[in-house]
Amino acid sequence: MDFDQIVDAVRSRADDLTELNHSVLFDLEDEGKILIDATSDEVVVTVNPDDEDAETTLVLSSDNLEKLIAGDLNPMVAFTMGKLKIFGSKGVALKLSSLLEE
């Protein structure tokens, strides 16, 4: 899956994230960045945002994000194994994880 397909997959799950009430930045290292802003009534997904001021930043490879979205990689396992780095609120990351698992 290329970066554009990953962005489409994130956008397709945006409705599942309305209860997140926070902003999360996925930093896919050399691939690009995806900002999910769920602080208002509508979830906004921005690609390579100018303002990267998110409450939580998740740093991972595009392959691992694809696996997380598909449910093939447990976020806690990814974090423990070093495949996922979390900067900012770990509570927001846990909430995101539980919303994606539903």
Biopython code that builds the backbone (N, CA, C, O; Angstrom):
import numpy as np
from Bio.PDB.StructureBuilder import StructureBuilder

atoms = [
    (1, "MET", "N", (0.853, -1.170, 0.000)),
    (1, "MET", "CA", (0.000, 0.000, 0.000)),
    (1, "MET", "C", (0.903, 1.239, 0.000)),
    (1, "MET", "O", (1.803, 1.354, 0.832)),
    (2, "ASP", "N", (0.661, 2.158, -0.932)),
    (2, "ASP", "CA", (1.467, 3.375, -0.959)),
    (2, "ASP", "C", (0.863, 4.435, -0.039)),
    (2, "ASP", "O", (-0.197, 4.226, 0.550)),
    (3, "PHE", "N", (1.552, 5.580, 0.079)),
    (3, "PHE", "CA", (1.143, 6.622, 1.015)),
    (3, "PHE", "C", (-0.275, 7.109, 0.744)),
    (3, "PHE", "O", (-1.048, 7.288, 1.686)),
    (4, "ASP", "N", (-0.637, 7.328, -0.518)),
    (4, "ASP", "CA", (-1.984, 7.809, -0.852)),
    (4, "ASP", "C", (-3.056, 6.802, -0.438)),
    (4, "ASP", "O", (-4.137, 7.192, 0.004)),
    (5, "GLN", "N", (-2.765, 5.526, -0.577)),
    (5, "GLN", "CA", (-3.719, 4.498, -0.165)),
    (5, "GLN", "C", (-3.855, 4.462, 1.356)),
    (5, "GLN", "O", (-4.942, 4.217, 1.880)),
    (6, "ILE", "N", (-2.765, 4.702, 2.055)),
    (6, "ILE", "CA", (-2.825, 4.765, 3.516)),
    (6, "ILE", "C", (-3.668, 5.955, 3.948)),
    (6, "ILE", "O", (-4.485, 5.838, 4.862)),
    (7, "VAL", "N", (-3.476, 7.096, 3.300)),
    (7, "VAL", "CA", (-4.277, 8.284, 3.607)),
    (7, "VAL", "C", (-5.760, 7.981, 3.373)),
    (7, "VAL", "O", (-6.605, 8.342, 4.193)),
    (8, "ASP", "N", (-6.074, 7.320, 2.260)),
    (8, "ASP", "CA", (-7.466, 6.949, 1.982)),
    (8, "ASP", "C", (-8.022, 6.028, 3.063)),
    (8, "ASP", "O", (-9.180, 6.159, 3.460)),
    (9, "ALA", "N", (-7.194, 5.091, 3.539)),
    (9, "ALA", "CA", (-7.624, 4.170, 4.593)),
    (9, "ALA", "C", (-7.896, 4.926, 5.891)),
    (9, "ALA", "O", (-8.868, 4.636, 6.589)),
    (10, "VAL", "N", (-7.037, 5.895, 6.216)),
    (10, "VAL", "CA", (-7.251, 6.710, 7.418)),
    (10, "VAL", "C", (-8.532, 7.520, 7.268)),
    (10, "VAL", "O", (-9.336, 7.588, 8.197)),
    (11, "ARG", "N", (-8.725, 8.132, 6.106)),
    (11, "ARG", "CA", (-9.948, 8.917, 5.881)),
    (11, "ARG", "C", (-11.195, 8.046, 5.957)),
    (11, "ARG", "O", (-12.237, 8.496, 6.433)),
    (12, "SER", "N", (-11.098, 6.809, 5.495)),
    (12, "SER", "CA", (-12.269, 5.920, 5.541)),
    (12, "SER", "C", (-12.634, 5.553, 6.974)),
    (12, "SER", "O", (-13.773, 5.172, 7.243)),
    (13, "ARG", "N", (-11.688, 5.664, 7.889)),
    (13, "ARG", "CA", (-11.951, 5.358, 9.294)),
    (13, "ARG", "C", (-12.255, 6.607, 10.116)),
    (13, "ARG", "O", (-12.481, 6.503, 11.322)),
    (14, "ALA", "N", (-12.266, 7.781, 9.493)),
    (14, "ALA", "CA", (-12.449, 9.043, 10.218)),
    (14, "ALA", "C", (-13.741, 9.068, 11.021)),
    (14, "ALA", "O", (-13.758, 9.582, 12.140)),
    (15, "ASP", "N", (-14.825, 8.523, 10.471)),
    (15, "ASP", "CA", (-16.097, 8.524, 11.199)),
    (15, "ASP", "C", (-16.018, 7.718, 12.489)),
    (15, "ASP", "O", (-16.782, 7.963, 13.423)),
    (16, "ASP", "N", (-15.100, 6.758, 12.545)),
    (16, "ASP", "CA", (-14.925, 5.955, 13.759)),
    (16, "ASP", "C", (-14.227, 6.737, 14.864)),
    (16, "ASP", "O", (-14.193, 6.295, 16.013)),
    (17, "LEU", "N", (-13.667, 7.903, 14.520)),
    (17, "LEU", "CA", (-12.839, 8.647, 15.463)),
    (17, "LEU", "C", (-13.504, 9.899, 16.016)),
    (17, "LEU", "O", (-12.833, 10.722, 16.639)),
    (18, "THR", "N", (-14.810, 10.063, 15.803)),
    (18, "THR", "CA", (-15.488, 11.276, 16.268)),
    (18, "THR", "C", (-15.434, 11.420, 17.787)),
    (18, "THR", "O", (-15.496, 12.536, 18.303)),
    (19, "GLU", "N", (-15.321, 10.311, 18.504)),
    (19, "GLU", "CA", (-15.276, 10.362, 19.970)),
    (19, "GLU", "C", (-13.861, 10.577, 20.504)),
    (19, "GLU", "O", (-13.674, 10.650, 21.718)),
    (20, "LEU", "N", (-12.874, 10.679, 19.636)),
    (20, "LEU", "CA", (-11.488, 10.851, 20.069)),
    (20, "LEU", "C", (-11.300, 12.181, 20.806)),
    (20, "LEU", "O", (-10.664, 12.221, 21.860)),
    (21, "ASN", "N", (-11.846, 13.258, 20.259)),
    (21, "ASN", "CA", (-11.793, 14.590, 20.864)),
    (21, "ASN", "C", (-10.370, 15.117, 21.083)),
    (21, "ASN", "O", (-10.149, 15.938, 21.973)),
    (22, "HIS", "N", (-9.428, 14.663, 20.298)),
    (22, "HIS", "CA", (-8.034, 15.090, 20.396)),
    (22, "HIS", "C", (-7.436, 15.138, 18.992)),
    (22, "HIS", "O", (-8.071, 14.735, 18.017)),
    (23, "SER", "N", (-6.201, 15.639, 18.909)),
    (23, "SER", "CA", (-5.498, 15.632, 17.631)),
    (23, "SER", "C", (-4.302, 14.689, 17.720)),
    (23, "SER", "O", (-3.581, 14.648, 18.717)),
    (24, "VAL", "N", (-4.120, 13.931, 16.636)),
    (24, "VAL", "CA", (-3.043, 12.939, 16.579)),
    (24, "VAL", "C", (-2.315, 13.092, 15.248)),
    (24, "VAL", "O", (-2.941, 13.194, 14.193)),
    (25, "LEU", "N", (-0.989, 13.105, 15.312)),
    (25, "LEU", "CA", (-0.168, 13.182, 14.113)),
    (25, "LEU", "C", (0.521, 11.837, 13.914)),
    (25, "LEU", "O", (1.227, 11.353, 14.799)),
    (26, "PHE", "N", (0.309, 11.240, 12.748)),
    (26, "PHE", "CA", (1.038, 10.040, 12.361)),
    (26, "PHE", "C", (2.246, 10.498, 11.555)),
    (26, "PHE", "O", (2.101, 11.056, 10.468)),
    (27, "ASP", "N", (3.422, 10.262, 12.087)),
    (27, "ASP", "CA", (4.657, 10.596, 11.385)),
    (27, "ASP", "C", (5.196, 9.305, 10.783)),
    (27, "ASP", "O", (5.721, 8.444, 11.489)),
    (28, "LEU", "N", (5.058, 9.187, 9.472)),
    (28, "LEU", "CA", (5.475, 7.978, 8.777)),
    (28, "LEU", "C", (6.898, 8.113, 8.252)),
    (28, "LEU", "O", (7.249, 7.563, 7.209)),
    (29, "GLU", "N", (7.691, 8.843, 8.986)),
    (29, "GLU", "CA", (9.094, 9.055, 8.707)),
    (29, "GLU", "C", (9.278, 9.615, 7.305)),
    (29, "GLU", "O", (8.818, 10.727, 7.049)),
    (30, "ASP", "N", (9.914, 8.922, 6.399)),
    (30, "ASP", "CA", (10.206, 9.457, 5.063)),
    (30, "ASP", "C", (8.992, 9.491, 4.145)),
    (30, "ASP", "O", (9.028, 10.152, 3.107)),
    (31, "GLU", "N", (7.930, 8.801, 4.500)),
    (31, "GLU", "CA", (6.734, 8.724, 3.650)),
    (31, "GLU", "C", (5.905, 10.007, 3.701)),
    (31, "GLU", "O", (5.390, 10.452, 2.675)),
    (32, "GLY", "N", (5.773, 10.598, 4.879)),
    (32, "GLY", "CA", (4.953, 11.784, 5.040)),
    (32, "GLY", "C", (4.273, 11.781, 6.396)),
    (32, "GLY", "O", (4.568, 10.943, 7.249)),
    (33, "LYS", "N", (3.363, 12.724, 6.589)),
    (33, "LYS", "CA", (2.671, 12.868, 7.870)),
    (33, "LYS", "C", (1.173, 13.000, 7.631)),
    (33, "LYS", "O", (0.732, 13.559, 6.626)),
    (34, "ILE", "N", (0.403, 12.475, 8.575)),
    (34, "ILE", "CA", (-1.050, 12.551, 8.505)),
    (34, "ILE", "C", (-1.545, 13.067, 9.848)),
    (34, "ILE", "O", (-1.264, 12.470, 10.888)),
    (35, "LEU", "N", (-2.277, 14.169, 9.828)),
    (35, "LEU", "CA", (-2.827, 14.754, 11.043)),
    (35, "LEU", "C", (-4.319, 14.457, 11.113)),
    (35, "LEU", "O", (-5.068, 14.750, 10.181)),
    (36, "ILE", "N", (-4.736, 13.879, 12.218)),
    (36, "ILE", "CA", (-6.158, 13.647, 12.475)),
    (36, "ILE", "C", (-6.571, 14.627, 13.558)),
    (36, "ILE", "O", (-6.070, 14.569, 14.681)),
    (37, "ASP", "N", (-7.482, 15.525, 13.222)),
    (37, "ASP", "CA", (-7.973, 16.511, 14.175)),
    (37, "ASP", "C", (-9.438, 16.206, 14.477)),
    (37, "ASP", "O", (-10.325, 16.466, 13.665)),
    (38, "ALA", "N", (-9.666, 15.653, 15.659)),
    (38, "ALA", "CA", (-11.023, 15.293, 16.072)),
    (38, "ALA", "C", (-11.479, 16.177, 17.224)),
    (38, "ALA", "O", (-12.232, 15.739, 18.093)),
    (39, "THR", "N", (-11.015, 17.433, 17.224)),
    (39, "THR", "CA", (-11.353, 18.346, 18.317)),
    (39, "THR", "C", (-12.655, 19.100, 18.086)),
    (39, "THR", "O", (-13.129, 19.799, 18.982)),
    (40, "SER", "N", (-13.238, 18.968, 16.903)),
    (40, "SER", "CA", (-14.520, 19.623, 16.624)),
    (40, "SER", "C", (-15.547, 18.563, 16.225)),
    (40, "SER", "O", (-15.287, 17.367, 16.359)),
    (41, "ASP", "N", (-16.690, 18.987, 15.744)),
    (41, "ASP", "CA", (-17.763, 18.054, 15.394)),
    (41, "ASP", "C", (-17.386, 17.111, 14.261)),
    (41, "ASP", "O", (-17.860, 15.976, 14.208)),
    (42, "GLU", "N", (-16.532, 17.581, 13.355)),
    (42, "GLU", "CA", (-16.132, 16.777, 12.202)),
    (42, "GLU", "C", (-14.648, 16.440, 12.301)),
    (42, "GLU", "O", (-13.830, 17.300, 12.627)),
    (43, "VAL", "N", (-14.308, 15.192, 12.020)),
    (43, "VAL", "CA", (-12.906, 14.766, 12.030)),
    (43, "VAL", "C", (-12.256, 15.221, 10.728)),
    (43, "VAL", "O", (-12.753, 14.925, 9.642)),
    (44, "VAL", "N", (-11.141, 15.941, 10.844)),
    (44, "VAL", "CA", (-10.426, 16.457, 9.683)),
    (44, "VAL", "C", (-9.097, 15.718, 9.560)),
    (44, "VAL", "O", (-8.326, 15.637, 10.517)),
    (45, "VAL", "N", (-8.843, 15.181, 8.370)),
    (45, "VAL", "CA", (-7.588, 14.485, 8.088)),
    (45, "VAL", "C", (-6.786, 15.356, 7.122)),
    (45, "VAL", "O", (-7.249, 15.672, 6.026)),
    (46, "THR", "N", (-5.577, 15.739, 7.542)),
    (46, "THR", "CA", (-4.715, 16.603, 6.738)),
    (46, "THR", "C", (-3.418, 15.873, 6.432)),
    (46, "THR", "O", (-2.807, 15.272, 7.316)),
    (47, "VAL", "N", (-3.004, 15.929, 5.174)),
    (47, "VAL", "CA", (-1.769, 15.291, 4.745)),
    (47, "VAL", "C", (-0.641, 16.314, 4.767)),
    (47, "VAL", "O", (-0.791, 17.426, 4.260)),
    (48, "ASN", "N", (0.486, 15.933, 5.355)),
    (48, "ASN", "CA", (1.668, 16.789, 5.465)),
    (48, "ASN", "C", (1.296, 18.203, 5.915)),
    (48, "ASN", "O", (1.524, 19.171, 5.189)),
    (49, "PRO", "N", (0.720, 18.317, 7.119)),
    (49, "PRO", "CA", (0.254, 19.625, 7.600)),
    (49, "PRO", "C", (1.410, 20.594, 7.842)),
    (49, "PRO", "O", (2.516, 20.189, 8.202)),
    (50, "ASP", "N", (1.130, 21.887, 7.634)),
    (50, "ASP", "CA", (2.121, 22.919, 7.926)),
    (50, "ASP", "C", (2.320, 23.030, 9.437)),
    (50, "ASP", "O", (3.444, 23.159, 9.924)),
    (51, "ASP", "N", (1.208, 22.977, 10.164)),
    (51, "ASP", "CA", (1.237, 23.060, 11.623)),
    (51, "ASP", "C", (1.119, 21.644, 12.177)),
    (51, "ASP", "O", (0.068, 21.011, 12.068)),
    (52, "GLU", "N", (2.185, 21.163, 12.761)),
    (52, "GLU", "CA", (2.203, 19.795, 13.262)),
    (52, "GLU", "C", (1.959, 19.751, 14.764)),
    (52, "GLU", "O", (2.432, 18.844, 15.449)),
    (53, "ASP", "N", (1.220, 20.732, 15.276)),
    (53, "ASP", "CA", (0.971, 20.837, 16.700)),
    (53, "ASP", "C", (-0.187, 19.915, 17.088)),
    (53, "ASP", "O", (-1.347, 20.327, 17.103)),
    (54, "ALA", "N", (0.144, 18.676, 17.397)),
    (54, "ALA", "CA", (-0.860, 17.693, 17.809)),
    (54, "ALA", "C", (-0.617, 17.334, 19.264)),
    (54, "ALA", "O", (0.499, 17.460, 19.769)),
    (55, "GLU", "N", (-1.674, 16.884, 19.932)),
    (55, "GLU", "CA", (-1.526, 16.481, 21.324)),
    (55, "GLU", "C", (-0.655, 15.236, 21.459)),
    (55, "GLU", "O", (0.061, 15.067, 22.446)),
    (56, "THR", "N", (-0.728, 14.376, 20.458)),
    (56, "THR", "CA", (0.041, 13.135, 20.463)),
    (56, "THR", "C", (0.614, 12.893, 19.074)),
    (56, "THR", "O", (-0.074, 13.073, 18.068)),
    (57, "THR", "N", (1.867, 12.489, 19.026)),
    (57, "THR", "CA", (2.507, 12.130, 17.761)),
    (57, "THR", "C", (2.906, 10.666, 17.823)),
    (57, "THR", "O", (3.554, 10.223, 18.771)),
    (58, "LEU", "N", (2.510, 9.926, 16.801)),
    (58, "LEU", "CA", (2.855, 8.516, 16.674)),
    (58, "LEU", "C", (3.842, 8.375, 15.526)),
    (58, "LEU", "O", (3.532, 8.747, 14.394)),
    (59, "VAL", "N", (5.010, 7.849, 15.800)),
    (59, "VAL", "CA", (6.041, 7.668, 14.781)),
    (59, "VAL", "C", (6.136, 6.172, 14.487)),
    (59, "VAL", "O", (6.394, 5.360, 15.375)),
    (60, "LEU", "N", (5.921, 5.835, 13.223)),
    (60, "LEU", "CA", (5.961, 4.441, 12.802)),
    (60, "LEU", "C", (6.124, 4.371, 11.293)),
    (60, "LEU", "O", (5.994, 5.378, 10.597)),
    (61, "SER", "N", (6.407, 3.182, 10.796)),
    (61, "SER", "CA", (6.545, 3.006, 9.351)),
    (61, "SER", "C", (5.159, 2.922, 8.709)),
    (61, "SER", "O", (4.169, 2.635, 9.381)),
    (62, "SER", "N", (5.105, 3.174, 7.417)),
    (62, "SER", "CA", (3.822, 3.069, 6.710)),
    (62, "SER", "C", (3.311, 1.626, 6.731)),
    (62, "SER", "O", (2.103, 1.395, 6.794)),
    (63, "ASP", "N", (4.232, 0.655, 6.679)),
    (63, "ASP", "CA", (3.818, -0.760, 6.756)),
    (63, "ASP", "C", (3.138, -1.059, 8.080)),
    (63, "ASP", "O", (2.118, -1.749, 8.116)),
    (64, "ASN", "N", (3.698, -0.542, 9.174)),
    (64, "ASN", "CA", (3.101, -0.802, 10.479)),
    (64, "ASN", "C", (1.785, -0.056, 10.665)),
    (64, "ASN", "O", (0.881, -0.572, 11.323)),
    (65, "LEU", "N", (1.653, 1.151, 10.099)),
    (65, "LEU", "CA", (0.371, 1.850, 10.170)),
    (65, "LEU", "C", (-0.685, 1.075, 9.396)),
    (65, "LEU", "O", (-1.822, 0.948, 9.852)),
    (66, "GLU", "N", (-0.326, 0.568, 8.253)),
    (66, "GLU", "CA", (-1.254, -0.246, 7.459)),
    (66, "GLU", "C", (-1.728, -1.450, 8.277)),
    (66, "GLU", "O", (-2.914, -1.778, 8.272)),
    (67, "LYS", "N", (-0.811, -2.098, 8.972)),
    (67, "LYS", "CA", (-1.163, -3.256, 9.801)),
    (67, "LYS", "C", (-2.049, -2.850, 10.975)),
    (67, "LYS", "O", (-2.973, -3.579, 11.336)),
    (68, "LEU", "N", (-1.773, -1.690, 11.574)),
    (68, "LEU", "CA", (-2.610, -1.209, 12.672)),
    (68, "LEU", "C", (-4.039, -0.947, 12.210)),
    (68, "LEU", "O", (-4.996, -1.339, 12.877)),
    (69, "ILE", "N", (-4.177, -0.281, 11.058)),
    (69, "ILE", "CA", (-5.499, 0.037, 10.524)),
    (69, "ILE", "C", (-6.273, -1.236, 10.202)),
    (69, "ILE", "O", (-7.480, -1.312, 10.434)),
    (70, "ALA", "N", (-5.569, -2.237, 9.665)),
    (70, "ALA", "CA", (-6.219, -3.494, 9.283)),
    (70, "ALA", "C", (-6.494, -4.392, 10.492)),
    (70, "ALA", "O", (-7.204, -5.391, 10.380)),
    (71, "GLY", "N", (-5.927, -4.030, 11.647)),
    (71, "GLY", "CA", (-6.110, -4.861, 12.833)),
    (71, "GLY", "C", (-5.141, -6.029, 12.895)),
    (71, "GLY", "O", (-5.336, -6.952, 13.686)),
    (72, "ASP", "N", (-4.099, -6.003, 12.071)),
    (72, "ASP", "CA", (-3.116, -7.085, 12.031)),
    (72, "ASP", "C", (-1.935, -6.849, 12.973)),
    (72, "ASP", "O", (-1.064, -7.709, 13.104)),
    (73, "LEU", "N", (-1.904, -5.687, 13.627)),
    (73, "LEU", "CA", (-0.836, -5.373, 14.567)),
    (73, "LEU", "C", (-1.459, -4.707, 15.784)),
    (73, "LEU", "O", (-2.128, -3.681, 15.663)),
    (74, "ASN", "N", (-1.243, -5.283, 16.936)),
    (74, "ASN", "CA", (-1.753, -4.726, 18.182)),
    (74, "ASN", "C", (-0.899, -3.509, 18.559)),
    (74, "ASN", "O", (0.328, -3.604, 18.587)),
    (75, "PRO", "N", (-1.534, -2.374, 18.848)),
    (75, "PRO", "CA", (-0.773, -1.163, 19.172)),
    (75, "PRO", "C", (0.147, -1.335, 20.378)),
    (75, "PRO", "O", (1.257, -0.805, 20.383)),
    (76, "MET", "N", (-0.296, -2.063, 21.391)),
    (76, "MET", "CA", (0.538, -2.268, 22.577)),
    (76, "MET", "C", (1.770, -3.109, 22.235)),
    (76, "MET", "O", (2.868, -2.841, 22.723)),
    (77, "VAL", "N", (1.579, -4.115, 21.403)),
    (77, "VAL", "CA", (2.704, -4.950, 20.972)),
    (77, "VAL", "C", (3.669, -4.112, 20.133)),
    (77, "VAL", "O", (4.885, -4.203, 20.300)),
    (78, "ALA", "N", (3.121, -3.297, 19.232)),
    (78, "ALA", "CA", (3.960, -2.439, 18.389)),
    (78, "ALA", "C", (4.785, -1.485, 19.245)),
    (78, "ALA", "O", (5.968, -1.273, 18.976)),
    (79, "PHE", "N", (4.169, -0.909, 20.274)),
    (79, "PHE", "CA", (4.867, 0.016, 21.169)),
    (79, "PHE", "C", (5.963, -0.722, 21.942)),
    (79, "PHE", "O", (7.093, -0.244, 22.048)),
    (80, "THR", "N", (5.615, -1.885, 22.476)),
    (80, "THR", "CA", (6.568, -2.666, 23.266)),
    (80, "THR", "C", (7.766, -3.115, 22.432)),
    (80, "THR", "O", (8.895, -3.153, 22.921)),
    (81, "MET", "N", (7.510, -3.454, 21.172)),
    (81, "MET", "CA", (8.579, -3.935, 20.295)),
    (81, "MET", "C", (9.361, -2.796, 19.635)),
    (81, "MET", "O", (10.306, -3.050, 18.888)),
    (82, "GLY", "N", (8.977, -1.555, 19.901)),
    (82, "GLY", "CA", (9.684, -0.420, 19.323)),
    (82, "GLY", "C", (9.266, -0.084, 17.905)),
    (82, "GLY", "O", (9.913, 0.729, 17.245)),
    (83, "LYS", "N", (8.191, -0.697, 17.426)),
    (83, "LYS", "CA", (7.705, -0.411, 16.079)),
    (83, "LYS", "C", (6.862, 0.857, 16.051)),
    (83, "LYS", "O", (6.567, 1.395, 14.984)),
    (84, "LEU", "N", (6.478, 1.327, 17.232)),
    (84, "LEU", "CA", (5.639, 2.518, 17.384)),
    (84, "LEU", "C", (6.214, 3.354, 18.516)),
    (84, "LEU", "O", (6.405, 2.862, 19.628)),
    (85, "LYS", "N", (6.490, 4.626, 18.226)),
    (85, "LYS", "CA", (6.960, 5.556, 19.246)),
    (85, "LYS", "C", (5.860, 6.572, 19.491)),
    (85, "LYS", "O", (5.225, 7.050, 18.551)),
    (86, "ILE", "N", (5.638, 6.898, 20.748)),
    (86, "ILE", "CA", (4.574, 7.831, 21.118)),
    (86, "ILE", "C", (5.191, 9.033, 21.815)),
    (86, "ILE", "O", (5.929, 8.893, 22.790)),
    (87, "PHE", "N", (4.875, 10.221, 21.297)),
    (87, "PHE", "CA", (5.298, 11.466, 21.907)),
    (87, "PHE", "C", (4.041, 12.241, 22.274)),
    (87, "PHE", "O", (3.132, 12.375, 21.455)),
    (88, "GLY", "N", (3.983, 12.749, 23.490)),
    (88, "GLY", "CA", (2.783, 13.436, 23.951)),
    (88, "GLY", "C", (1.966, 12.513, 24.836)),
    (88, "GLY", "O", (2.518, 11.690, 25.566)),
    (89, "SER", "N", (0.676, 12.651, 24.770)),
    (89, "SER", "CA", (-0.229, 11.918, 25.655)),
    (89, "SER", "C", (-0.380, 10.454, 25.251)),
    (89, "SER", "O", (-0.892, 10.136, 24.178)),
    (90, "LYS", "N", (0.070, 9.587, 26.123)),
    (90, "LYS", "CA", (-0.118, 8.151, 25.879)),
    (90, "LYS", "C", (-1.581, 7.770, 26.084)),
    (90, "LYS", "O", (-2.053, 6.788, 25.511)),
    (91, "GLY", "N", (-2.297, 8.538, 26.894)),
    (91, "GLY", "CA", (-3.726, 8.309, 27.089)),
    (91, "GLY", "C", (-4.510, 8.525, 25.800)),
    (91, "GLY", "O", (-5.439, 7.773, 25.506)),
    (92, "VAL", "N", (-4.145, 9.545, 25.031)),
    (92, "VAL", "CA", (-4.786, 9.791, 23.739)),
    (92, "VAL", "C", (-4.492, 8.632, 22.791)),
    (92, "VAL", "O", (-5.370, 8.187, 22.054)),
    (93, "ALA", "N", (-3.246, 8.146, 22.816)),
    (93, "ALA", "CA", (-2.880, 7.007, 21.963)),
    (93, "ALA", "C", (-3.702, 5.772, 22.327)),
    (93, "ALA", "O", (-4.139, 5.040, 21.439)),
    (94, "LEU", "N", (-3.917, 5.533, 23.620)),
    (94, "LEU", "CA", (-4.732, 4.392, 24.047)),
    (94, "LEU", "C", (-6.186, 4.553, 23.606)),
    (94, "LEU", "O", (-6.830, 3.591, 23.187)),
    (95, "LYS", "N", (-6.692, 5.780, 23.706)),
    (95, "LYS", "CA", (-8.074, 6.029, 23.275)),
    (95, "LYS", "C", (-8.208, 5.802, 21.777)),
    (95, "LYS", "O", (-9.186, 5.204, 21.327)),
    (96, "LEU", "N", (-7.240, 6.270, 21.001)),
    (96, "LEU", "CA", (-7.240, 6.043, 19.558)),
    (96, "LEU", "C", (-7.225, 4.550, 19.260)),
    (96, "LEU", "O", (-7.961, 4.069, 18.399)),
    (97, "SER", "N", (-6.389, 3.836, 19.971)),
    (97, "SER", "CA", (-6.286, 2.392, 19.789)),
    (97, "SER", "C", (-7.630, 1.703, 20.029)),
    (97, "SER", "O", (-8.041, 0.847, 19.245)),
    (98, "SER", "N", (-8.306, 2.074, 21.104)),
    (98, "SER", "CA", (-9.585, 1.428, 21.410)),
    (98, "SER", "C", (-10.641, 1.783, 20.387)),
    (98, "SER", "O", (-11.492, 0.948, 20.080)),
    (99, "LEU", "N", (-10.619, 2.997, 19.845)),
    (99, "LEU", "CA", (-11.593, 3.372, 18.814)),
    (99, "LEU", "C", (-11.350, 2.631, 17.512)),
    (99, "LEU", "O", (-12.302, 2.263, 16.824)),
    (100, "LEU", "N", (-10.087, 2.408, 17.164)),
    (100, "LEU", "CA", (-9.778, 1.683, 15.929)),
    (100, "LEU", "C", (-10.122, 0.193, 16.025)),
    (100, "LEU", "O", (-10.403, -0.455, 15.017)),
    (101, "GLU", "N", (-10.095, -0.333, 17.242)),
    (101, "GLU", "CA", (-10.398, -1.758, 17.420)),
    (101, "GLU", "C", (-11.876, -2.074, 17.335)),
    (101, "GLU", "O", (-12.243, -3.232, 17.137)),
    (102, "GLU", "N", (-12.737, -1.072, 17.478)),
    (102, "GLU", "CA", (-14.191, -1.310, 17.466)),
    (102, "GLU", "C", (-14.686, -1.734, 16.107)),
    (102, "GLU", "O", (-15.881, -1.971, 15.931)),
]
sb = StructureBuilder()
sb.init_structure("model")
sb.init_model(0)
sb.init_chain("A")
sb.init_seg("    ")
for serial, (resi, resn, name, xyz) in enumerate(atoms, 1):
    if name == "N":
        sb.init_residue(resn, " ", resi, " ")
    sb.init_atom(name, np.array(xyz, "f"), 0.0, 1.0, " ", f" {name:<3s}", serial, name[0])
structure = sb.get_structure()
